[in-house]
């Protein structure tokens, strides 16, 4: 079985030393978020995740969820409910929620290490409370006051959970095609009918009620994505005064059999004239849903990060224990029957790739999370706008890169185990299977790439990129004379210039052919992710040197940064060449000739 | 459920047009292997694999194998045994085996499309007959005449199957550590005791007897890998006259629960004084095993190829059917509610990556397979030696690249399905899980890389590389004036020169530090694989142009080659940069600081 111990030292390093959240929290007037509180939150999260959730990870994989055809009910794996009760009682669901609705009112960015730890400990379990955040955000931003009082408080307290019902059998990415209908009734409620699929936590036994946030069309809705409205339909009806009534006309029709996250209930949900309330304005549902989706996308990025961290920890332990062959330059442990495989350069290549992507990715993700707080609580309109721009720019990068890196790291980690990685016993194959969903849900990698290239760069004229490049330039300027950082600053400066030029070149080509956007998108996203990570690695070395961390920690940061610059950053060469080759290589082949 | 239809047109193209096997077979005096026979073999293989094996693929995944603790017996999934009987009756197990032992005596390379089709149709099932080849080769090359008559004939006819018992709990890669012991008896047999793990087809109900090829130590054996001998221990004892006797003292102790290939029995085998015969010379068992392993490694490469082909076929179908969103340059199918996703450049990127790696990989693998025939049947000692050199050089490339590309292609293909790829229904997730074993067994990718860099390049002074580069140079020379190939010849020539220079540079560095070999190995292997594929793609375009294939097929080859050179070959830039950075970036970090 794989084990997990929260990497608290590195999490603290990312928050305090790299991002400097203490100063940021003061500036954002989070008066309660002092170091003592933050440390207590981290310690307690680590304890809960390590001792309660992590041991249930394999249980969830083996038991899955049980669906009862007659009742339409879903029973979660043994221990899941008890863990959820502890989670709710601990108030974890309301960490970043406003105090007036029962939340702790702490900065959003503090929810990121919590989510990372939950996902590393037990991704399938983590999916139950995860979507409550999205639903809570939708209510907070778009709900009426009574809706917030009745529903938001229940989500914040964890008494009920929420879902996001978007996908239908014939539409996922293209929600403009959706068919679920909502008929207005006489009493201000709506009657919702349709079938939704892939609904995470659509049905379960953790809480007595479940709030479904459902996209549907009103009778007078225009066609396409501009005719979609957002509704709330509870499993058990809820009156405006909060009274819980009879069972609503909605039901789980099946649970999916999946490659992984077996402990998570992925439901087909049938709405058969279910009573619901309109959330926000008619026909404006898609925009409301997209607002929520941004935080959900950061959350999925953290899933990739968490799984990669857990995979790395286990591969490292195995590589130290497993004795096999000798180092090519001669035995390193002549008293043992063979050397541990960690002496092998190729095993180190895999481990260092994990370490570089995990620790660099942590800074990248947490920094994006901090922009949520700046966008919400910045002192000036300008500051808030800047945070929002940066958040919009970073969200697809965090979602796509951290999930693809999660897949890559779980791959390397399993590979370190050789054949032992493929059998269930060591738990590495579960991490691989679980990771595979993260590049698919909440928008595939390809969709993130289009969001970055088409929307954040082209439509919004790259405001977020400009802000990021300005950060990079300022950092390079600040450390221009620092000999100990010169090995990182020079290539970083060069890559940042290349990034800018590459962006302009794509933009120019796209003016004459919009297909160039789609053709460049994937490689541009990863190019961006790798250059962004180079920045975070350079900053991490600087932060480590300036910190009071032990020497081994500082060495770890510097040597991993060197590895990153020498052996990972060159992936940008391949991505750039692919981008430069343009759309023709992708579009010239006639569709019929793919299997001629 | 995923479907499979054997790609006969491309298989024939690879054999006849790209490799020119008709001329090669004449030269090697395979008089029976004329085009009519070859076509008949291919057609019949395609029929058997498509209609008998493919429908059992999901059955095997769902049923797995049943282990009975009391008897130690293993029951295979429904239909597996019936399919095996058909396979044996068809004589498929003896395709390339010598006529004097009941085989068809056809060229080895013809077994490659057969294996590819079996693996694509049903990888787990294919693992039952697969290891019989290895065991048969060991007997053919190292067995005594009576052993060949008694045992080899049974393997060729498929009446019995064989296994390769190498791995023990504490040793896989490093067989020098193995502990299983063989005590000589008075009657010329040996008594074998020890535990072997990960034994594919170690126990099953397909045949009445199973022949275990077991590595063990004799009492007087020197320590390490020079003290290992090879033995044959049947499940039911077999006398020298072929009489089958009582149950031998060996038993399956458990079957592994694995990520995939559920239908394949991966057994713990306990030998408890089992009666066995020595095969070959005492203490020379490891070399005998390595001989067999070469063909097994090519076979695992074909597993990667077959799974990639099947994944590609299904992703292509889905991409044509799934309607979602519009092309960025405007609707391509305005009469439909949305465009099929194959109009999206990023979906085409994934599909073309599969097509380029599968079709290019097919030529690469079959060419390696042809070297087995040349090494065995070449007219002169020199020719046979050249075939053997090239085979040794290509084997780790085929094994590692085709399996890693198999993982990559099943990944892309699943990704094309979005969330639908993650659920069991479409069968894509099974292909992904099944593919994951291929980079692990028969030597991990890292081990293949060391075999290439350390043994085939360094120890053997790159004889195979030189032969391959000579082929490339001859091809470039031959087509130097061909304007229609110029776009491929120029970069190919450049890369070939770079490949040679890179090899010399690593060799030079390795003279002062052998760790440079291990540090370069992985990236060197993939660098080599991508340049080799560039050659096969250039040759494929030339072969298509010279053929009577329909225009759409020729276009498919040319446009895919363009895609390959524009968007895949640049991966060599990242691999070269990693190699050039040397061993320091991998070895500088103190082992203790990996998680300091």
Contacts between the chains, C-beta under 8 A, distances in Angstrom:
chain1	res1	chain2	res2	distance
A	7	B	595	7.9
A	167	B	419	7.0
A	170	B	323	7.5
A	171	B	324	6.7
A	172	B	324	7.1
A	172	B	418	5.5
A	172	B	419	6.1
A	173	B	324	5.2
A	173	B	325	6.1
A	173	B	418	6.8
A	174	B	324	4.3
A	174	B	325	4.4
A	174	B	338	5.7
A	177	B	323	7.9
A	177	B	324	7.5
A	177	B	337	6.0
A	177	B	338	6.2
A	198	B	419	5.1
A	256	B	423	4.6
A	256	B	424	7.8
A	256	B	425	7.8
A	257	B	423	6.3
A	257	B	424	4.2
A	257	B	425	7.4
A	258	B	422	5.5
A	258	B	423	5.4
A	258	B	424	6.8
A	258	B	429	7.4
A	259	B	422	5.3
A	259	B	423	7.7
A	259	B	424	7.4
A	259	B	429	3.7
A	259	B	432	7.0
A	259	B	433	6.8
A	260	B	422	7.8
A	266	B	423	7.7
A	313	B	595	7.3
A	316	B	594	5.5
A	316	B	595	6.0
A	320	B	591	7.1
A	323	B	170	7.5
A	323	B	177	7.9
A	324	B	171	6.8
A	324	B	172	7.1
A	324	B	173	5.2
A	324	B	174	4.3
A	324	B	177	7.5
A	325	B	173	6.1
A	325	B	174	4.4
A	327	B	515	7.2
A	328	B	454	7.5
A	328	B	514	4.3
A	328	B	515	5.5
A	328	B	517	5.9
A	328	B	518	5.1
A	329	B	513	6.8
A	329	B	514	5.1
A	329	B	515	5.1
A	337	B	177	6.0
A	338	B	174	5.6
A	338	B	177	6.2
A	342	B	591	5.6
A	342	B	594	7.8
A	343	B	591	7.8
A	344	B	446	7.4
A	344	B	518	6.1
A	345	B	515	6.0
A	345	B	518	3.9
A	345	B	519	4.1
A	345	B	521	7.7
A	345	B	583	6.1
A	345	B	586	4.5
A	345	B	587	6.3
A	346	B	446	4.2
A	346	B	449	6.6
A	346	B	450	7.4
A	346	B	518	5.9
A	346	B	519	7.9
A	346	B	521	6.1
A	346	B	522	5.3
A	347	B	446	7.1
A	348	B	586	4.7
A	348	B	587	6.9
A	348	B	589	7.6
A	349	B	519	7.8
A	349	B	522	6.2
A	349	B	586	5.7
A	351	B	594	6.3
A	352	B	585	7.9
A	352	B	586	6.7
A	352	B	589	7.1
A	355	B	594	6.6
A	407	B	411	7.7
A	411	B	407	7.7
A	414	B	436	7.5
A	415	B	439	6.8
A	415	B	440	7.2
A	415	B	444	6.4
A	415	B	445	7.0
A	415	B	446	7.5
A	418	B	172	5.5
A	418	B	173	6.8
A	418	B	440	5.9
A	418	B	444	5.6
A	419	B	167	7.0
A	419	B	172	6.1
A	419	B	198	5.1
A	419	B	440	5.2
A	419	B	441	6.0
A	421	B	440	6.8
A	422	B	258	5.5
A	422	B	259	5.3
A	422	B	260	7.8
A	422	B	436	6.5
A	422	B	437	5.4
A	422	B	440	5.6
A	423	B	256	4.6
A	423	B	257	6.3
A	423	B	258	5.4
A	423	B	259	7.6
A	423	B	266	7.7
A	424	B	256	7.8
A	424	B	257	4.2
A	424	B	258	6.8
A	424	B	259	7.4
A	425	B	256	7.8
A	425	B	257	7.4
A	429	B	258	7.4
A	429	B	259	3.7
A	429	B	436	7.5
A	432	B	259	7.0
A	432	B	436	6.9
A	433	B	259	6.8
A	433	B	433	7.2
A	436	B	414	7.5
A	436	B	422	6.5
A	436	B	429	7.5
A	436	B	432	6.9
A	437	B	422	5.4
A	439	B	415	6.8
A	440	B	415	7.2
A	440	B	418	5.9
A	440	B	419	5.2
A	440	B	421	6.8
A	440	B	422	5.6
A	441	B	419	6.0
A	444	B	415	6.5
A	444	B	418	5.6
A	445	B	415	7.0
A	446	B	344	7.4
A	446	B	346	4.2
A	446	B	347	7.1
A	446	B	415	7.4
A	449	B	346	6.6
A	450	B	346	7.4
A	454	B	328	7.5
A	513	B	329	6.8
A	514	B	328	4.3
A	514	B	329	5.1
A	515	B	327	7.3
A	515	B	328	5.5
A	515	B	329	5.1
A	515	B	345	6.0
A	517	B	328	5.9
A	518	B	328	5.1
A	518	B	344	6.1
A	518	B	345	3.9
A	518	B	346	5.9
A	519	B	345	4.1
A	519	B	346	7.9
A	519	B	349	7.8
A	521	B	345	7.7
A	521	B	346	6.1
A	522	B	346	5.3
A	522	B	349	6.2
A	550	B	596	6.7
A	552	B	590	7.0
A	552	B	592	6.4
A	552	B	593	4.4
A	552	B	596	3.6
A	553	B	593	7.5
A	553	B	596	4.7
A	555	B	589	7.0
A	555	B	590	6.6
A	555	B	593	5.2
A	555	B	596	7.4
A	556	B	589	6.6
A	556	B	593	4.3
A	556	B	594	6.9
A	556	B	595	7.9
A	556	B	596	4.9
A	559	B	585	7.9
A	559	B	588	5.1
A	559	B	589	3.9
A	559	B	593	7.3
A	560	B	589	6.9
A	562	B	584	7.9
A	562	B	585	5.4
A	562	B	588	7.1
A	563	B	585	4.6
A	563	B	586	7.0
A	563	B	589	7.5
A	566	B	577	7.8
A	566	B	578	7.1
A	566	B	581	3.7
A	566	B	585	4.1
A	567	B	577	7.7
A	567	B	578	4.6
A	567	B	581	6.0
A	567	B	585	5.8
A	567	B	586	7.8
A	570	B	573	6.9
A	570	B	574	4.5
A	570	B	577	3.5
A	570	B	578	6.2
A	571	B	574	4.8
A	573	B	570	6.9
A	573	B	573	3.8
A	573	B	574	5.5
A	573	B	577	6.4
A	574	B	570	4.5
A	574	B	571	4.8
A	574	B	573	5.5
A	574	B	574	4.8
A	577	B	566	7.8
A	577	B	567	7.7
A	577	B	570	3.5
A	577	B	573	6.4
A	578	B	566	7.1
A	578	B	567	4.5
A	578	B	570	6.2
A	581	B	566	3.7
A	581	B	567	6.0
A	583	B	345	6.1
A	584	B	562	7.8
A	585	B	352	7.9
A	585	B	559	7.9
A	585	B	562	5.4
A	585	B	563	4.6
A	585	B	566	4.0
A	585	B	567	5.7
A	586	B	345	4.5
A	586	B	348	4.7
A	586	B	349	5.7
A	586	B	352	6.7
A	586	B	563	7.0
A	586	B	567	7.8
A	587	B	345	6.3
A	587	B	348	6.9
A	588	B	559	5.0
A	588	B	562	7.1
A	589	B	348	7.6
A	589	B	352	7.1
A	589	B	555	7.0
A	589	B	556	6.6
A	589	B	559	3.9
A	589	B	560	6.9
A	589	B	563	7.5
A	590	B	552	6.9
A	590	B	555	6.6
A	591	B	320	7.1
A	591	B	342	5.6
A	591	B	343	7.8
A	592	B	552	6.4
A	593	B	552	4.5
A	593	B	553	7.5
A	593	B	555	5.2
A	593	B	556	4.3
A	593	B	559	7.3
A	594	B	316	5.5
A	594	B	342	7.8
A	594	B	351	6.3
A	594	B	355	6.6
A	594	B	556	7.0
A	595	B	7	7.8
A	595	B	313	7.3
A	595	B	316	6.0
A	595	B	556	7.9
A	596	B	550	6.7
A	596	B	552	3.6
A	596	B	553	4.7
A	596	B	555	7.4
A	596	B	556	4.9
